[in-house]
Amino acid sequence: MARLPLIVQNERRKRIGLAITIWLQMCTIASWFLVALGAIHSLHTYRPRVRSYILDFYAKRDYVKRLVYASDETCIEQVRMNRTTFFKLCEMLQTLGELKSSRNMLVDEQVATFLHIISHHLKNRVIKHHFNRSGETVSRSFHNVLNAVIRLQDVLFKKAKPITANSTDPRWKWFKNCLSVLDGTHIKIRVPTVDKPRYRMRKGDIVTNMLGVCTPDMQFVYDLPGWEGSIADRRVLRDAISRRHGLKVLHGCYYLVDAGYTNCEGFLAPFRGQRYHLNEWRQGYQPSTQEEFFNMKHASVRNVIERCFGLLKLRWGILRSPSFYPIVISGFSQSSISSQSSRGTKRKWVLEEDAALVACMVDLHNAGTFNADNGFKAGYLNELEKMLEKVLPNAMLKAKPNLESRIKTLKRDWSIVYDILSGKNNSGFGWDKHRQLVVAEDASHKEAAQFRHRSFLYYDQLTAIYAKDQATGKDAQIAVDIIEEINAEDVAATNSHEERNDCHGSEADVSLDDMDLLATQPQPEPQLARNQGDYAFSKKKKKISDASDFSTSFNDAAALLVENIWIVGLEISKSIASEVVIQQKSEMTIQESALKLYPTLCEVEGLTEDESY
């Protein structure tokens, strides 16, 4: 009977130990929960330490220091200018070009990145490795600096001044009232395969034609880049003159041009068929006529634009080789251009002959045997002559000069209509497909005036042949046009950003309890136009309220957790105490029963004292 209380005592100890283990586990879970809440709160309010940020910032600027700040010699080799000029450029871009430092890159690093790329024609992956920046950061900073440089066009471009009558310059004193010199140059680029025919020049390179105008002291006055390389220089000049912010010619003044341009009012070209280039006068040869003397003086002063282009390409390596960065090509568009009047051909062509010629050209184009980038390959005229002999045996049409001259005339007339139809300034102009006539509201587009009362029956057929390879000049832009586009994009981006923030701000005060009520009631339209100062104040106030709400919710959660732990502890203590009381009562009952049963067992015969006990 004495062993029974020991068994009950062991069971009681086990229960107490189990309860204590459960209590400790609950305390451990509660502590983990509190630690997790503290970690979440610290992450929410974490700010990088200034010391580590400064160390990382200066580590990434190490390459800029070695590139620019080491010495003038290194700076000239890497960014093509000395340190004084570099600092002046950074100041101009920051004050006039609206260039700003970002969170990770200062203005000088952005400018150094830009100059390093265009100086040595480096790829994005090389720059991001050298400067320890991401490719996206390099691309964004490059475009920011490029836009800032374009905004400086009023400062960087000089004003053309005419040569005065009392000029003593031995070269320029012969050209009174001359403003400056202009010419075109080719820059190799990379374009999509489908657009290569329009950009391929006569030497086979894929280039863009840029018009440049410079003063006698080699300062640029005007430039127009973006035209296709297959276009003639005089056509680019016509486009520059016809633009809204184009090239202006003062009354009584003129520009010096080469023989590729037309000698007309405002533009002075040399005599054709006479000695002209400077290398023809280097061996002691003296001019023998007035025309040669004029050409020699003309070549000596016009050479300044060639020197400008040469120095420009020598300094900036990105202009010397095909760029790694392809230009964006979008649909056909072009400004209206002037067209020269046709001299015509000696042969009088009739409608039947024109129709047969165009039909043979379409058949030859569909066959694809003589197709080339710029229309047809060499030798196609002989093939057309054979085809026309079968259709019109008595016409006696020869490849040269009949077919060649007539095709030039048809292509010129087609180009007039096509350029205006696909141009930018084509308001009030249309094309009647049924009558094949020009429809114009006023006297604009004088080039197409000849088709207002005369039909051009072969426009659709010639479009199918020549439209793909027609140079459009859609990418030709001057600095003023680019600045207008940049400002328009900035305004659009700012408006969309403000509307998005206002929309978010109006939705921030809506609680979950009010969602059903708001869904059933008509709501007034949100106020999209707010003051910038009110918006900044509300945004700051919202951040402060969010932080206070988070701290309040954190304190409430901690207090609730402590209260629950306290209640659970009391319940466990009560349960343990009740079990102890029950066990004590059971032990007393067993002892009383044993004492009552012991005298009865002693009266039984044959039981020893130990067995009775």
Secondary structure, DSSP 8 states (H G I E B T S, - for coil): --HHHHHHHHHHHHHHHHHHHHHHHHHHHHHHHHHHHHHHHHHHT----HHHHHHHHHHHTHHHIIIIIS-HHHHHHHHSS-HHHHHHHHHHHHHTS-----SS--HHHHHHHHHHHHHHT--HHHHHHHHT--HHHHHHHHHHHHHHHHHTHHHHS-------TT---TTTTTSTTEEEEEEEEEEE----GGGHHHHB-TTS-BEEEEEEEE-TTS-EEEEEEEEETTS-HHHHHHHHHHSTT-----TT-EEE--TTS--BTTEE---TTS--SGGGSTTS----SHHHHHHHHHHHHHHHHHHHHHHHHHH-GGGTS--SS-----S--B-----------SS---HHHHHHHHHHHHHHHHH-SSEETTEE-TTHHHHHHHHHHHH-TTS---IIIIIHHHHHHHHHHHHHHHHHHTBS--TTEEEETTTTEEEESSS--GGGGGGSSS--TTHHHHHHHHGGG----TT---HHHHHHHHHHHHHHHHHHHHHHHHHHHHHHT--STTHHHHHHS----------HHHHHHHHHHHHHHHHHHHHHHHHHHHHHHHHHHHHHHHHHHHHHHHHHHHHHHHHHHHHHHHHHHHHHHHTSTT--HHHH-
